[in-house]
Amino acid sequence: MQLENEFYKLPLTFDVERLKREVLQFDESDWAPHHEHFEGNSAIPLISVGGGFNNEFKGEMSQTPALTRCSYIQQAIASFGEVVGRSRLMRLAPGSEVPLHCDINYHWHKRVRIHIPIVTEESVIFHCGEKQVHMAAGDCWIFDSWKHHKVINNSDCFRVHLVIDIIGSSRFWSMIRDRSTTSPSVAAPHNPSHFLAYSNDRPTPLKTEKFNFPVIMSPSEIENLTNELHSQVMAFSLNKADLAQEFIRIIKDFSLDWQELWSQFEAKKEGWPFYHQLRQRTLEQASVFEKTVRVNEQTSAMKVLVHLIIAPSMSTELAQSAPSTVAEPAIVSSAKRSSEINRKKPAKSMSRNSPCHCGSGEKFKHCHGKVS
C-alpha cells in the first residue's frame, strides 16, 4: 500500500524472549526456501490459503499447523483485532539480503505488512525509498510496500520477523494517523507503547480473510484502478505525452468495455470467455508501451496494468460451483496464438508458471510475475 511516509513505528511492543522461544522450537526442515529463490531467504507459513504450506494470495485463509504450536504468536496476531491475511515467520541468513523490489500487485494495493522483529541485530537495515531504519526486536512497524525496498543483513545471526498482512479497519488507521502527528519513527508522547504480555488463559480468536479476490472484478473497481493508473502515468514527467495518452486510451477503453460485459453477464460463467478476450486484446494493445510509458523511473505502466488490474480481474478458479474442467483462460502474447488456442484446444489456466504475456520467453513468475 502507498503511504504518506516510508516507515511507521506503531505504539506496540511484544515479549521478545517468549517470541524467540516459540521460534526456536522449529528445526531447519520447517523453513522453506523463498518461493522466488531469493538466496538466504526462508519462511514458515502461519496463516495461508487453506492452512497449507504455500505462498498463495487467492482463497480462504486459515491457520497452519505451525501456528497452532505458537500460543504467544497467536496472541500477538490476534492482539490487532484485525482480519488477517497471509502471515509468516520470515528469516534472512547472515550476509544475505531481500533484493530491491516493489509490491504492486492487487494483494498489496490495499494491504500493509506488519513487521514484528524477533531475532535481529543493529546491522540489519531495512531500506524503503530514500529512507532506512533498523527495526529493533519486539517493536512493530509498517512501511510503504509500493516504493522500492530491500533488507540487508550484515550481522552474523539469522534475522527472523513475524509478518502479518492486513487491510486494516478504521481502528488500525486511526492509530496510524496518530503516528503522523510526530516523527513516524519515534513514539508520540501522548501515545506511549502498549506492551503485550503473555496470558496463560487469553483466548486467541483470529479473524482470517475468507474473500480476497473477486471471481470477476466489478466495473466500479476496474474504473477506480484504471483511474489510479491514469493518474500515475500522467504524474511521471518523463513520459512522452502522445505515448502516455495512447496508453491511457487503451486502459479507459478496457474499463468501458468491461462495464458493457458486466451489464450482460455480471460474474456468470457464460461471460468468462468474453471477459478473457477483452483482457487478451488489452494486453496486446498495451504491450507495445512496455518500455516507453512508466509510472516512475523503475516501474513500467504495463507492469502495473498486469499485476494490479488485468491478472486479478478474473479469478474464476475461486468459483466453487464451476466444474473442475473449466479453467481461467491463459494470457498469451499475440492474436495469432490466441486464435490457435481457441480453435484447437480449451484455454489453459493462468498460473505463475505460464509464459509471460510480454513475449520474453520467461515464465510469468520470473518476469512480470515477480512478487515478494
N, C-alpha and C positions, 0 to 999 in steps of 0.2 A: 504494500500500500504506500502511496505517496503521502509524506508527512511534511509538516512545516519545517521541522528540524531533522537533522540526520539521526540523532540519538535522543532517547528519553530514558532517564533513570527513574523507575517507579518507586513510590514510597513504601516498599515491601521488602522484607528480608526473611531469610529462611535458615534453618538449623543445618549448617554445613556438615557437621560431623555425622549427623544422622543420615543426611543425603549420601555422604561418602560410604557409610556402612552398607546402604542399600545398593549402591553401585558396585561395591567390591564383591557382592555375592555372585555376580556374573563372571563366568570364565571366558577365555578367549573365543571359544566356539560360539558364544552367544552374540558376538559382534559381527555384523555383516559388512562387507566392503561396500563403499559408496556405489550406488546404482549407476552413476556415470563414471565410475572408475577413477575418481579423484584420489591420487596416491596419498596414503596416510589417513584417509577419512573412513570412518566406520560408524555404525549406528545400531541401536536396538529399538525396534518399534514398540511403543507403549499404547498408542491408540491408532488404529489403522482401519482400512476398509475390511469389514468382516472380521476384525480382530486377528488378521493373518500377518505373516511376515512379508510385508510388501511395502511399496512406496507409492501406491496409487492415490490419486486425488478424488476420483469419482466413486460415489457409493456410500452406503451407510457405515458410519464409523463406530467401532466397538473397542473395548479394552482387549489387549493381548494378554496371553499367559504371563508374559514378563511383568506387566504392570500389577497383576494380582499378587506378585511376590514383594511388592514395594509399598508398604502401608503409608509411609510418610510422603512418598512421591505422589500417591493418590490424594493425600490431604493437600499437598501443595497445588496440584492441578485443580482440585475441587474448590480451593480457597478463593479463586477468582469469581466463582459463581457464574461463569460464562458457558455458553455452548462451545464445546471443544472439537476441533478438527484433528488433523494429523499431529501426533505428539511423539517425541522420540528422545532417547539419550543419544547425543552426538559426540563422537570422540575424534580428536585430532592428534596424531602422533607427534613426538618431538621432532623439530626441524621441518615439519610439514606445513602446508597452508591450504585453506579453502580458496581456490583460484578466483580471480576477479570475474564477477558476473553480475547480472541484474535479473530480477524476477518479474517478468512482465506478462505472465500467463494469467488466465482467468481466475485461478485459485487465489492468486496474490493481489488481485485488483481491489478487493475489499477486506483482505485479511492482513493481520500483523503476526509476527512471530515473537512470542515472549521468550527471552533467554534468562535462565537461572543458572549461573556458573556454579559448578560443584567442585571440580578439580581444575586449578589454573595457577599461573604464576604471573608476575607483573610484566614479563616479557612476551606474554600472549596479547597481541594487539588486534583489535577489530577496526577495520578501515571502512568508511562509508562516505562516498562523495569526496569532499576535501577534508573531512574530519576523521579523527581516530580516537579510540578510547581503550583502556583496559577495563574489562568487566570483572570486578572482584568477586570471589566466591561468596555465595549467599545473597548477592544483590539481585536486582531484577531490572531488565532492560527491554525496550523495543527499539526498532530502527526502521529507516526508510528503505524497504527492500526494492523499491523502484529505481533507486540510484545504484550505480555500480559499487560493489562492496567485496571485501575479501577479509580473511583472517590469517594471520601469520603466527605460528607457534615457534618462537625462538627459545623456548625453555627445554628442559630435559625431562618433562613429565608429559603424560597423556592428558591433554585438556579434555574435560568432559562437561558438557552443558545439558541441562534439561531444556528442551524447546517445545513450546506449546503454540499451535496455530489457532487463532480465533478471529472472528469478525468483530466482536465487541458490542456490548449493549451500551445504552446511554450512560449507565453507571460507570462502565470502564472508561468511556471517552470523557466523562466529567473529570475523572482522576487525571487524565492526560492534559485536559485544559488547565487544571490546577498547576501542572508542571510547567506550563507555558508562562506562568507569571514570574518565573525566575529562570536562572540558567538551567537548561534541561539536563545537565549532568551533575547537579548538586541538589540536595534535599531542600525543599522550601521550608522556611522557618515555621510557617503556620500549618505545615502538613508533615509532621515527623514520620519516620518509617515505622510501619507496623511489623512486628516480628511474629511469625507463625510458629508457635511451639507445637511439639508433637503431643497428640492426645491418644491415650490408650482406647478410649471409648468413643472417639469422634466418628460419627457416620460420614462416609465419603461418597455421597451420591454424585455421580458425574453425568452431566448433560452432554451428549455427543451428537455430532451432526448426523441427521438422517437424510436430509435433502441438500445437496450442494451443487449439483449441475442440472440444468433443465434437459428434458428429453429433446424438446425443440424450444429454442430460446424465443421469448416473446418479442414482438416487434418493438415495444417500448424500450426493452433493454438493448436490442440491436441499435435502435436510434440513439440512445444515450451513449453507447460505447463508440459508435461511429462519430458522433459529435465530439466526443473527447479526443479521439484520434485526429479529427479535423483540426481541433484547436492546437494540438501538439505539433502537427505538421506546419501550421501557419506561424506558430511561435518560433520555429527554428529558422533563424535569419539566413542561414547558408543555403537553404533550398531555393532552386530557381522557380520563380513564380509560375511559369507556364506548366512545368512538370508537376509542381505541387497541386495546382488547380485541377489537372487531369486526374491525378491520383484521388483527389477529394471527390471528383465527379463519380469515379468508379465506386467508391465506398458509399456515397449518397444513393446512387442507383441501386446498390445492393440492399440498402435499408428500405427503400421504397418497394422494391420487388419482393422482399421478404414479407412486408406488410400485406402485399397483394396475395401471396400464397397463404399467409395466416388466415386471411378472411375466407379462404376456401376450405382449408384443411385443419387449422389450428395445429394440434400435435398428432393428428390421426396418421396411422401407418401409411395409408394410401398417398399421403402427401410427401413422405420421406424422399422418394426419388426426385421430386421436383425441387425440394429444398437443396438436395445434394447437387443437382445440376446447376442451380444458381451459385452455390459455393464454388463449384468447379470453374464455372465461367468467370467469376470474380477473381479467383486466384490467377487464372491465365491472363486476364487483362492487367492485373496489378503487378504481376511478377516482373514486368519489364522495368519497373521502377525500383527494383531491389537495391541497386547501388546508387540511385540518384535522388531519392526522396527519403529524408530521415526525420526522426523526432529529436535527436541530439547527435553529438559527434560520434557516439559509439553505436547507436541503435538505428536500424532502418525502420521506416514506417511499415514496410512489408512484414517484418518480423513481428511487430506489434499486432498487425492485422491478423496474422496466422494464429498467434498464441491467445490473443485477447478476444477475438471475435469469431473468425472462421472455424477453427477447430472446436471450440466449446459450443458453437451454435447448434450442433446436433450431438446428442449423447444417447442415441437410440438403443444402445446396449443396456441402458438403465430401465427401459420399458419392459417390466417383468411379464407383461401379457404377450410380448412379441415371441413368436416361435423361435426356437434356437437356430433355425436355418436362416433367419433374417438377420442381416448384419448391417452395420453402418457402412455406406459406400466409402471406398478408398479415395483419397485425394491423389490425383496424378497430375502430370505436368503439361499435358498437351491435349488439344481437342481430338487428335487422331487416336491417341491412346485411350481416351475416354470412350470414343465411339467403338473401338475394338473390344473394350471390356464389356460395354453394354450389349454388343452383338453376340459375343462368343461365350460369355460366362457371367454368372452373378457377380456383383461387385463385392470385393473383399472388405473386411472390416478395417477401419482406420486404426492403426496402432502405432506405438513408438518405434516398432521395427519396420514400418512401411517405408518405402523410398520417399525422400523428402520432395515436397512439391516443387522445389526450386530447380530441379534437374541436376543437382550436384553429383548424383550417384551415391551419396551417403544415405544411411538410414536416417529417418526423421529425428530419432533421439540423439544422433551425433551431429546434426546440422541445426535446423531451425527449432528442433525439439529439445535443445539442451535446457534443462531446468535444474534448480538446486534441490 
